[in-house]
C-alpha cells in the first residue's frame, strides 16, 4: 500500500519497495534549531501581536470622550451645519457663481434699514413725551444735551414741554440724513471704492434698473430717451412691491439677482456713463452685506447699457433759518422813519398803530384842509 503512493511523496516510512524513497520525503520536517542566545523570532511575534493591538486600541481611544456604557449616543441631526463666512442673498450668490465673479463681501456695521427704523421709533417716542438719549439718536452729529444748551425755555412753559424741547434734536434739523449716517458708520467699507445706488422703475410692465453714483438722482428725461418711452409712462416702483416680488428685506435693491417680469423678461439695466471712468471698485449695498466689484466685471456680467447724463447731482438742501432768541438785554431795533409830507407844516403821526383808525382830516396853519391821514 505504501509503494503505490510513495512515489509522489505521500508515502510513509513503512512503505517498502519503490515507495521507500517517497516515504522518506513524506516524513515530518525537522525544525531548525535556533542560535544560542537569540530569541525565537516566530514565538516573539506571536507574543507581541496582542500587545501591539492593545497599544493601537489605546491610542485610538485616547482622543475619544469616555462615557458610561448604559448611556445612549446622541441622535445625529440631519440639518446642514451653519454657513461659515460672509454670504449675500441667495439670488445674488447664484448670480455671482453663474458668472464666476470675484466679489468681495464685507459685513456692515450699520444697515440703512436699521437707521430708518431707528429714526421712526425716536420720533414716536418724542411725540409721546418720552425723553430720548440725544447721544444715541444723533450718532456722530450731536452728543449729549449740548444741542439745546443755548435755547432758553419761555417763561411759564410747562415741564412736559421743556422735556420735549430738550429731546427735540431728534428732528430733521439736528439729526443728519440717513445716508450720511450710513456712510459714517460704514466708513471703512465706503472708503475702499465708489458707492452706487440702484433705483427701480417700471415702464409699461417692464422693469428698469438705473445705477447712479452716491449723492445723485436719476434724470427722468434721459431715462425716457434711453428706453424710447414717453416720460409719463415711467413709474417709480414702491419698496413694498420690490420686497414682495423678490422676497428681500425692504430698502434692499442690488443691481443683479432680480426676478423676471410676468412675460419672462430680464430687467433692463442702465448705468451712468461716468461709472466707466472710475478706477476703484464699485460698492453696492446688499442688506447686512456690502459687495465690492471691479468696473470691468460689473459691465461684463450684467451687460448694462451706459447712458450719458443719466445721473445729475442733487441740489443742496437749504438750511432752515435759526429762530431768533429774544432777550431782555438786547433792545429791539427802531422803526424806519416815514417819508415827509408834500405839504409843508402838516403834522404826521410818529408811529403807526396796529389797530385801524378812521381817517383824520389834517389842518394846515391857515385853518384849511391839507391831507387825509390813513
PABA-374121 format. One line per field, with one value per residue (C-alpha): residue number from 1; residue in one letter; x, y, z. Coordinates in Angstrom, 3 decimals. Example, Ala and Ser with C-alpha at 12.3 -4.5 7.8 and 13.67 -1.06 7.14 Angstrom:
2
nr	[1/2]
rest	[A/S]
xx	[12.300/13.670]
yy	[-4.500/-1.060]
zz	[7.800/7.140]
//
This chain:
374
nr	[1/2/3/4/5/6/7/8/9/10/11/12/13/14/15/16/17/18/19/20/21/22/23/24/25/26/27/28/29/30/31/32/33/34/35/36/37/38/39/40/41/42/43/44/45/46/47/48/49/50/51/52/53/54/55/56/57/58/59/60/61/62/63/64/65/66/67/68/69/70/71/72/73/74/75/76/77/78/79/80/81/82/83/84/85/86/87/88/89/90/91/92/93/94/95/96/97/98/99/100/101/102/103/104/105/106/107/108/109/110/111/112/113/114/115/116/117/118/119/120/121/122/123/124/125/126/127/128/129/130/131/132/133/134/135/136/137/138/139/140/141/142/143/144/145/146/147/148/149/150/151/152/153/154/155/156/157/158/159/160/161/162/163/164/165/166/167/168/169/170/171/172/173/174/175/176/177/178/179/180/181/182/183/184/185/186/187/188/189/190/191/192/193/194/195/196/197/198/199/200/201/202/203/204/205/206/207/208/209/210/211/212/213/214/215/216/217/218/219/220/221/222/223/224/225/226/227/228/229/230/231/232/233/234/235/236/237/238/239/240/241/242/243/244/245/246/247/248/249/250/251/252/253/254/255/256/257/258/259/260/261/262/263/264/265/266/267/268/269/270/271/272/273/274/275/276/277/278/279/280/281/282/283/284/285/286/287/288/289/290/291/292/293/294/295/296/297/298/299/300/301/302/303/304/305/306/307/308/309/310/311/312/313/314/315/316/317/318/319/320/321/322/323/324/325/326/327/328/329/330/331/332/333/334/335/336/337/338/339/340/341/342/343/344/345/346/347/348/349/350/351/352/353/354/355/356/357/358/359/360/361/362/363/364/365/366/367/368/369/370/371/372/373/374]
rest	[X/X/X/X/X/X/X/X/X/X/X/X/X/X/X/X/X/X/X/X/X/X/X/X/X/X/X/X/X/X/X/X/X/X/X/X/X/X/X/X/X/X/X/X/X/X/X/X/X/X/X/X/X/X/X/X/X/X/X/X/X/X/X/X/X/X/X/X/X/X/X/X/X/X/X/X/X/X/X/X/X/X/X/X/X/X/X/X/X/X/X/X/X/X/X/X/X/X/X/X/X/X/X/X/X/X/X/X/X/X/X/X/X/X/X/X/X/X/X/X/X/X/X/X/X/X/X/X/X/X/X/X/X/X/X/X/X/X/X/X/X/X/X/X/X/X/X/X/X/X/X/X/X/X/X/X/X/X/X/X/X/X/X/X/X/X/X/X/X/X/X/X/X/X/X/X/X/X/X/X/X/X/X/X/X/X/X/X/X/X/X/X/X/X/X/X/X/X/X/X/X/X/X/X/X/X/X/X/X/X/X/X/X/X/X/X/X/X/X/X/X/X/X/X/X/X/X/X/X/X/X/X/X/X/X/X/X/X/X/X/X/X/X/X/X/X/X/X/X/X/X/X/X/X/X/X/X/X/X/X/X/X/X/X/X/X/X/X/X/X/X/X/X/X/X/X/X/X/X/X/X/X/X/X/X/X/X/X/X/X/X/X/X/X/X/X/X/X/X/X/X/X/X/X/X/X/X/X/X/X/X/X/X/X/X/X/X/X/X/X/X/X/X/X/X/X/X/X/X/X/X/X/X/X/X/X/X/X/X/X/X/X/X/X/X/X/X/X/X/X/X/X/X/X/X/X/X/X/X/X/X/X/X/X/X/X/X/X/X/X/X/X/X/X]
xx	[0.000/2.802/4.578/1.843/1.615/5.163/6.486/4.584/5.988/2.863/4.029/5.124/8.282/6.573/6.150/8.619/9.973/9.713/7.784/10.695/12.149/8.778/8.248/11.398/10.290/6.845/8.308/7.724/10.409/12.742/12.688/15.948/17.455/17.824/21.094/22.003/21.401/18.967/15.228/12.861/11.606/8.416/7.474/8.142/5.973/3.120/3.583/3.953/0.968/-1.703/0.370/0.615/-3.112/-3.730/-1.438/-3.100/-6.512/-5.375/-4.075/-7.381/-9.401/-7.178/-8.940/-12.472/-14.760/-15.388/-18.990/-20.855/-21.794/-25.501/-25.600/-27.117/-25.383/-26.860/-29.031/-27.313/-29.138/-29.897/-29.787/-26.865/-24.260/-24.369/-22.568/-19.153/-18.004/-19.970/-22.745/-25.079/-28.672/-29.197/-30.222/-27.169/-24.856/-26.336/-25.683/-22.078/-21.461/-23.082/-20.859/-17.776/-17.264/-14.601/-16.620/-15.501/-18.160/-17.993/-20.246/-21.685/-21.694/-24.975/-27.716/-29.768/-32.945/-31.965/-31.206/-34.620/-36.498/-34.462/-35.445/-39.102/-39.028/-37.348/-39.907/-42.726/-41.054/-40.705/-44.360/-45.395/-43.292/-40.601/-37.141/-34.638/-30.902/-29.525/-26.094/-27.530/-30.044/-27.561/-24.775/-21.651/-23.566/-24.701/-23.717/-25.368/-27.637/-25.258/-27.553/-30.205/-27.859/-28.231/-32.023/-33.822/-37.304/-40.019/-41.268/-44.298/-43.616/-44.891/-42.408/-43.620/-42.914/-39.436/-38.696/-39.937/-37.811/-34.725/-35.323/-36.062/-32.598/-34.048/-35.779/-34.632/-32.868/-30.461/-30.100/-28.058/-29.750/-29.937/-27.406/-24.949/-25.261/-24.797/-21.580/-20.193/-20.981/-19.519/-16.676/-14.109/-16.184/-17.178/-13.584/-12.452/-14.311/-17.207/-20.622/-23.517/-27.309/-29.863/-33.229/-36.059/-38.578/-41.450/-42.322/-45.408/-44.875/-41.119/-38.702/-35.876/-32.917/-30.845/-27.409/-26.144/-23.347/-23.989/-25.494/-27.024/-30.537/-31.928/-32.751/-36.155/-35.928/-32.650/-34.150/-37.173/-34.948/-32.769/-35.726/-37.633/-40.759/-42.652/-41.793/-45.399/-45.096/-42.234/-43.285/-41.085/-41.615/-42.672/-40.489/-43.216/-43.683/-39.967/-39.851/-42.931/-41.620/-38.024/-38.513/-35.735/-35.928/-37.226/-34.671/-32.526/-32.133/-28.838/-28.380/-28.459/-30.353/-33.805/-36.587/-38.084/-41.307/-44.626/-43.558/-40.268/-38.037/-34.955/-34.873/-33.275/-30.108/-28.871/-25.769/-24.440/-21.561/-19.332/-19.022/-16.804/-14.138/-13.827/-10.633/-11.607/-14.081/-17.842/-19.625/-23.238/-25.462/-26.986/-28.727/-26.282/-23.556/-21.589/-20.408/-17.271/-16.823/-14.468/-15.902/-14.975/-16.521/-19.718/-20.212/-19.254/-21.562/-24.614/-24.425/-25.525/-26.063/-24.174/-26.247/-24.634/-26.084/-28.325/-27.297/-27.498/-26.222/-28.787/-29.427/-28.109/-30.840/-31.294/-30.753/-33.744/-33.341/-32.474/-35.209/-34.429/-33.816/-35.463/-33.599/-34.226/-30.670/-30.995/-33.005/-35.437/-34.497/-36.256/-38.732/-37.654/-38.644/-41.641/-41.334/-42.191/-45.474/-45.571/-47.432/-45.192/-46.140/-48.575/-48.073/-47.689/-48.153/-44.887/-45.656/-48.353/-50.766/-51.686/-55.438/-57.056/-58.314/-60.733/-59.068/-58.366/-58.620/-55.407/-55.498/-52.709/-51.526/-54.162/-57.032/-57.829/-57.808/-54.372/-54.260/-56.019/-54.211/-54.785]
yy	[0.000/2.394/1.688/2.972/6.447/6.740/7.837/11.102/11.846/10.942/7.514/6.649/5.109/1.707/1.543/-0.861/-1.399/1.552/3.533/3.687/6.843/8.514/7.533/9.393/12.602/12.387/12.272/15.412/18.068/18.712/22.219/24.130/24.812/28.474/30.173/30.107/33.453/34.639/34.574/32.775/35.313/33.455/32.981/36.635/37.763/35.651/37.016/40.705/40.740/41.027/43.709/45.786/45.528/46.653/49.655/50.651/50.382/52.581/55.220/55.226/55.527/58.257/61.080/59.818/61.041/58.417/57.805/55.160/52.012/52.405/55.927/56.012/58.004/61.368/61.439/62.946/65.915/65.854/69.666/71.224/72.996/76.805/78.557/79.939/83.223/86.172/85.323/87.631/86.937/83.534/85.104/87.349/84.461/82.414/85.291/85.658/81.908/81.685/84.437/83.399/86.839/87.615/89.667/90.832/90.589/92.820/92.650/96.110/97.635/99.502/98.934/101.600/99.796/99.912/103.638/104.423/102.356/103.917/107.421/106.482/104.992/108.060/110.371/108.342/108.492/112.258/112.617/110.572/112.724/110.095/111.528/110.248/109.947/112.519/110.904/107.685/109.421/111.728/109.273/111.325/114.590/115.855/114.257/114.680/117.625/120.218/120.750/122.525/124.240/127.676/127.556/129.091/127.893/130.517/131.752/129.857/126.861/123.548/120.923/118.430/120.965/121.558/117.808/117.672/120.691/119.001/115.886/117.923/117.327/114.094/116.202/116.645/119.955/118.381/114.743/114.035/112.344/108.520/108.028/110.315/108.197/105.065/106.395/107.419/104.092/102.038/104.391/101.595/99.918/103.099/104.384/101.334/102.345/104.265/103.764/103.347/103.258/101.240/102.891/100.613/101.829/100.264/101.171/99.509/96.335/96.181/96.568/99.085/99.480/102.667/102.611/106.037/107.306/108.327/111.803/111.848/111.374/109.971/112.323/111.033/112.723/110.924/107.713/108.078/108.707/105.696/103.279/105.148/105.691/108.863/110.315/109.873/106.090/105.869/104.988/104.652/101.282/101.098/99.499/97.083/95.889/95.173/93.310/91.262/90.288/89.469/88.312/90.621/92.978/96.485/99.086/96.311/96.639/95.415/95.748/91.971/88.932/90.323/88.028/88.180/90.003/88.388/87.846/86.227/89.196/90.240/93.799/96.469/97.684/101.209/102.768/106.297/106.719/108.298/104.896/103.621/106.199/105.087/103.337/101.997/99.120/99.647/99.258/98.108/97.755/94.301/94.498/93.453/92.725/95.105/93.970/95.191/94.582/95.909/98.049/95.586/92.595/94.522/95.598/92.175/90.155/92.425/93.680/97.124/99.937/103.166/106.349/109.775/112.174/109.613/110.869/114.504/115.896/116.617/120.203/121.008/121.364/124.838/125.034/126.174/129.684/129.630/131.043/134.474/134.418/137.268/138.523/141.389/142.694/143.167/146.215/145.967/147.999/151.321/151.543/153.264/156.948/157.693/159.972/163.646/165.022/167.154/169.900/171.946/172.253/169.241/167.223/163.427/160.603/159.443/155.699/153.777/151.934/148.283/148.907/150.529/154.023/156.146/158.701/162.071/165.399/167.370/171.148/173.446/176.615/178.789/176.528/174.888/171.111/169.863/165.987/162.818/160.571/156.828]
zz	[0.000/0.719/-2.517/-4.747/-3.213/-2.029/-5.391/-5.091/-1.691/0.270/1.421/4.957/6.279/6.470/2.720/1.058/-2.423/-4.755/-2.209/0.215/-1.289/-1.256/2.372/3.464/1.684/3.285/6.813/9.001/8.540/11.382/12.734/12.583/15.928/16.818/17.565/21.222/22.965/20.289/20.969/18.713/16.169/15.395/19.044/19.894/17.007/18.224/21.723/20.616/18.315/21.034/22.787/19.625/19.062/22.607/22.203/18.939/20.566/23.441/21.018/19.140/22.360/23.746/21.800/22.339/25.066/27.682/28.643/30.640/28.807/29.597/28.085/24.617/21.875/20.942/17.817/14.793/13.239/9.534/9.262/7.454/9.592/9.639/6.822/7.594/6.229/4.834/2.391/0.476/-0.568/-2.261/-5.588/-5.547/-4.686/-7.528/-9.958/-8.809/-9.095/-12.531/-13.958/-11.930/-10.451/-7.894/-5.457/-2.031/0.684/3.765/6.809/7.503/10.960/10.416/7.842/6.110/7.127/10.793/10.580/9.067/11.632/14.438/13.332/13.132/16.625/18.111/16.510/18.032/21.429/21.179/20.151/23.194/25.529/26.152/26.701/24.151/24.639/22.230/22.191/20.716/18.489/16.756/16.031/15.410/14.907/18.302/21.578/24.953/25.657/24.219/21.232/23.308/25.759/24.125/23.832/26.796/27.665/27.540/30.908/32.126/29.862/31.317/32.464/29.827/27.087/28.491/28.352/24.768/23.879/25.351/23.260/20.119/18.495/17.118/14.472/10.896/11.642/14.143/13.066/9.914/6.930/6.887/4.102/5.850/8.991/6.856/5.318/8.705/10.353/7.451/6.591/6.297/3.591/1.758/1.553/-0.454/-3.626/-5.175/-3.594/-6.080/-5.764/-7.745/-8.474/-9.680/-12.286/-14.200/-17.798/-19.320/-17.271/-17.938/-15.013/-15.428/-13.032/-13.052/-11.389/-10.338/-8.053/-4.475/-3.857/-7.351/-8.717/-11.959/-14.821/-15.959/-19.355/-20.110/-18.837/-21.110/-24.145/-23.338/-23.256/-26.015/-23.983/-23.045/-19.633/-18.480/-18.860/-16.341/-12.801/-9.743/-8.066/-4.431/-1.798/-0.754/-4.344/-4.725/-1.394/-2.299/-5.725/-4.730/-1.135/0.037/3.032/2.494/1.265/-0.299/-4.070/-5.617/-9.399/-10.020/-8.775/-9.611/-10.770/-14.270/-15.042/-15.930/-19.530/-18.525/-19.404/-17.506/-16.096/-18.258/-16.541/-17.256/-15.727/-15.824/-18.272/-15.629/-13.936/-16.768/-15.857/-12.231/-11.159/-7.747/-7.251/-7.297/-3.962/-3.555/-0.504/-0.054/3.316/6.014/3.427/1.233/-2.224/-3.977/-7.742/-10.359/-13.135/-15.893/-14.083/-13.397/-17.012/-18.386/-16.145/-16.202/-19.780/-18.593/-21.095/-20.413/-20.677/-20.802/-18.250/-16.553/-13.100/-12.078/-8.767/-6.128/-5.180/-1.692/0.876/2.273/5.982/7.986/9.454/13.127/15.389/16.824/20.557/22.411/25.460/27.836/27.428/23.650/22.610/19.718/16.609/15.999/13.116/9.922/9.591/7.405/4.352/4.828/3.530/0.385/2.228/4.457/8.098/8.123/11.334/10.748/13.271/14.876/14.942/13.037/15.272/14.718/15.025/12.057/12.947/10.932/8.627/10.220/8.492/8.906/9.028/7.897/9.659/7.979/9.121/5.732/4.942/3.910/3.693/4.748/7.236/6.810]
//
